[in-house]
Amino acid sequence: MGYEAIEKLMRQVDCTKAELIQLVEAEGELQKALWSGADSVRRRFVGDSIHLRGLIEFSNYCQRSCAYCGLRRDNSELQRYRMLPDEIVRAAEHAVRLGYKTIVLQSGEDPWYDADKVADIVRQIKGFGAAVTLSLGERTRDELQLWKAMGADRYLLRHETVDARLYQNLHPGMSFARRVQMLEELRQLGYQVGAGNMVGLPGQTAETLVEDLLFMRSLPVDMAGIGPFISNPATPLADAESGRLDRAINVVALARLLMPRVLLPATTALGALDRQGRQNALLAGANVVMPNVTPQAYRERYQLYPNKICTGEQPQDCRRCIEGIIGSLGRSVDQGYGHSYLAS
């Protein structure tokens, strides 16, 4: 059944939920066929080039207490930092000089960066000729509208899981309904929208992972950020087992088969589980990488999870490293802005 399901998906024919669950759980030869099929679909629909996004993690303050996240408000052991707006702009300018066409601004949910601060940062970065992606958590419609008017192109808001009960347990004081509402608002305001989920959360099932993918396809998303759950000792899930690398890549591959034109990153978290994690994802349908261009002095303090890669490197080192990885796979760096394929 599994091999037939892969062949159907490669022809853009829908499968049953049972077939999709089998592919999420694929191992051995079936897993190899899944990854290979996804890579073939990636090549056919979006080509061999890989989009690079320069990631600036500008604040590790957060007003939320998500159970899995090292930035959670209740983590008193974390040394907090905020980059000043001028620092953020300078880091972005340096990244543009290194050849990045997109700057991703990411932080915890930190209200110190109010609507006007973020708007001015976006305005200045757009002046460098770069596309701007924001990943700032849940914000108001008025804020989102202002940032769009200043030129913001994309917004990343991972939904993490479609299981509303599990979502509530992981996100105290938050609701899945509000998450979905904001994703819909982003689409209405004209953003290119990214969602995404973790693989291996305690209490998660293969069926839930299939529902995650079908949810993203139904929105539809322009980008799907999929990575493994990694247990963090500074969180309530310290004793939970981390997600499996191969299972996470199965979900990446299935995302490509279900959403052939989606922008699909090889997430940094994959590299935290295995040094070849991102490379394996790029061989299983992924076509985006987000090298870190945060000033080196701050990198180690953005501790979403342990064993994060590239914390001791300078932005120019990361650029050389990722270009070497891409070249070793027989792929090339895309020279454009890497906007959504959905309109094409």
MINU-555846 format. One record per residue (C-alpha): residue in three letters; x, y, z. Coordinates in steps of 0.2 Angstrom, whole numbers, plus 5000, padded with zeros to 4 digits. Each point is the difference from the previous one (the first is absolute). Layout:
<atoms>
ALAXYZ
...
</atoms>
This chain:
<atoms>
MET500050005000
GLY501450125004
TYR500949994984
GLU498450034990
ALA499650155011
ILE501650084996
GLU499749974981
LYS498350085002
LEU500650155009
MET501450024987
ARG498650014987
GLN499050135011
VAL498749875004
ASP499350005018
CYS500349865012
THR498949945015
LYS500550055017
ALA500549825004
GLU501350014986
LEU500750175005
ILE500249935018
GLN500949854993
LEU501250124992
VAL500350115015
GLU500549845009
ALA501049934985
GLU501749925004
GLY501349904989
GLU499749984982
LEU498350095000
GLN500850155009
LYS501350014986
ALA498749994987
LEU499050145009
TRP501550125001
SER500549964982
GLY498350034994
ALA499950175009
ASP501750054993
SER499349964982
VAL498550115003
ARG501050145007
ARG501150004984
ARG498549994989
PHE499050145008
VAL501350125007
GLY501749964993
ASP501749965007
SER500450185007
ILE499950035019
HIS499450165008
LEU501050075014
ARG499350115013
GLY501150105012
LEU499349975018
ILE500250145013
GLU499449945018
PHE499950175007
SER499249975018
ASN499949855011
TYR498750085012
CYS498349924999
GLN498350035009
ARG499449824997
SER500449845009
CYS499949874987
ALA500449835008
TYR501449954987
CYS500950174997
GLY501650065008
LEU499550184998
ARG498549975011
ARG499650145012
ASP500349895015
ASN501749954996
SER501050105013
GLU501649924995
LEU500150084982
GLN501150154998
ARG498850124991
TYR500550134986
ARG499250124988
MET500850074985
LEU499750184998
PRO499150054984
ASP501650084992
GLU500949835004
ILE498749914991
VAL500150114985
ARG501949994999
ALA499949815002
ALA498850004985
GLU501150114990
HIS501549895002
ALA498949854995
VAL499550084984
ARG501850044996
LEU500349815003
GLY498749974986
TYR498449965009
LYS498550064991
THR498849965015
ILE500250055018
VAL499049915013
LEU499750095017
GLN499649885014
SER499850025018
GLY499049945015
GLU498450095003
ASP500850165006
PRO498850155002
TRP501550125002
TYR500150004981
ASP498450094997
ALA499150044984
ASP501050154996
LYS501749935004
VAL499749854989
ALA499350114986
ASP501550105000
ILE501249855000
VAL499049934985
ARG500050164990
GLN501950025002
ILE500449824995
LYS498950024985
GLY501150144995
PHE501449884998
GLY499049914986
ALA499649855011
ALA498449905002
VAL499550005019
THR499249855009
LEU499450035018
SER499849865013
LEU499450095016
GLY498649895006
GLU498250065003
ARG499850194996
THR498550104997
ARG499250034983
ASP500450195001
GLU501949955003
LEU500049884985
GLN499150124989
LEU501350145004
TRP501549894997
LYS499349944983
ALA499850184995
MET501850035005
GLY500549864988
ALA500049845010
ASP499849854987
ARG499849855011
TYR499449945017
LEU500549845009
LEU498849935013
ARG500249825003
HIS498449925006
GLU501049865009
THR498649875001
VAL498250004994
ASP499549895015
ALA499150145010
ARG500149915016
LEU501949974998
TYR500250184994
GLN499250065016
ASN501149895011
LEU501550074992
HIS499550184999
PRO499350065016
GLY498850154998
MET500049984981
SER498749924988
PHE500149914984
ALA498550094993
ARG501050175003
ARG501549924990
VAL498949964986
GLN499250175000
MET501650094999
LEU500649894985
GLU498450044991
GLU500350195004
LEU501749994993
ARG499349934984
GLN498750134999
LEU501350145002
GLY501049934986
TYR501549925009
GLN500849844993
VAL499649895015
GLY501049875008
ALA499449875013
GLY500749845006
ASN500149875013
MET501149905011
VAL500349814998
GLY500149895016
LEU499150105013
PRO499449905015
GLY498349944997
GLN500050034981
THR499549864988
ALA500449964982
GLU498150054996
THR500350175008
LEU501550034989
VAL499049964984
GLU498750125006
ASP501350135002
LEU500549984982
LEU498250004994
PHE499750165010
MET501550094992
ARG499449944983
SER498350075003
LEU500550175005
PRO501050004989
VAL501850045007
ASP501450084989
MET501349925012
ALA499949855011
GLY501350005014
ILE500149825007
GLY501349945013
PRO500249885014
PHE499550035018
ILE501650015010
SER499949985019
ASN500750155010
PRO500649975018
ALA499450185004
THR498249964996
PRO498649895008
LEU500349874986
ALA501849985006
ASP499749815002
ALA499149974984
GLU500849914985
SER500550104986
GLY499249974983
ARG500949894987
LEU501050074986
ASP499349884987
ARG498250025005
ALA500250194998
ILE500849984983
ASN498549884995
VAL498850155004
VAL501150124990
ALA500049884985
LEU498149985002
ALA499850185000
ARG500850024984
LEU498949864992
LEU498450085007
MET500650184996
PRO501149994985
ARG500450194998
VAL500150045019
LEU501650085006
LEU500749875012
PRO501550035011
ALA501349885006
THR499850075018
THR501450035012
ALA499349885013
LEU500349864988
GLY501850045001
ALA500050005019
LEU499549815000
ASP501249954987
ARG501450104990
GLN499349934984
GLY498250045005
ARG499850154988
GLN500949914986
ASN498849865002
ALA498550114999
LEU500750094985
LEU500049834992
ALA498249965005
GLY499150154992
ALA500650165010
ASN500650154990
VAL500350145013
VAL501450025013
MET500150145013
PRO501850045005
ASN500250095016
VAL500650184997
THR499750065018
PRO501650085008
GLN501049865008
ALA500050085017
TYR498149965001
ARG499849844992
GLU500349885015
ARG498750095010
TYR498649964987
GLN499749835008
LEU498449934993
TYR500849835002
PRO501749925005
ASN501449964988
LYS499550144988
ILE501250004985
CYS501150154994
THR500050105016
GLY501850035000
GLU500150064982
GLN500050174992
PRO498750044986
GLN501349994987
ASP500649835006
CYS498249934999
ARG499850074983
ARG501549904994
CYS499549855009
ILE498349994993
GLU500650034982
GLY501249865002
ILE498649885006
ILE498950054986
GLY501449984987
SER500449835007
LEU498249944996
GLY500150064982
ARG498850145003
SER500250194998
VAL499550165010
ASP498650094993
GLN500450184995
GLY498250075001
TYR498950055015
GLY499249835002
HIS498250065000
SER498649875001
TYR499849884986
LEU498150005003
ALA499750144988
SER501049924986
</atoms>
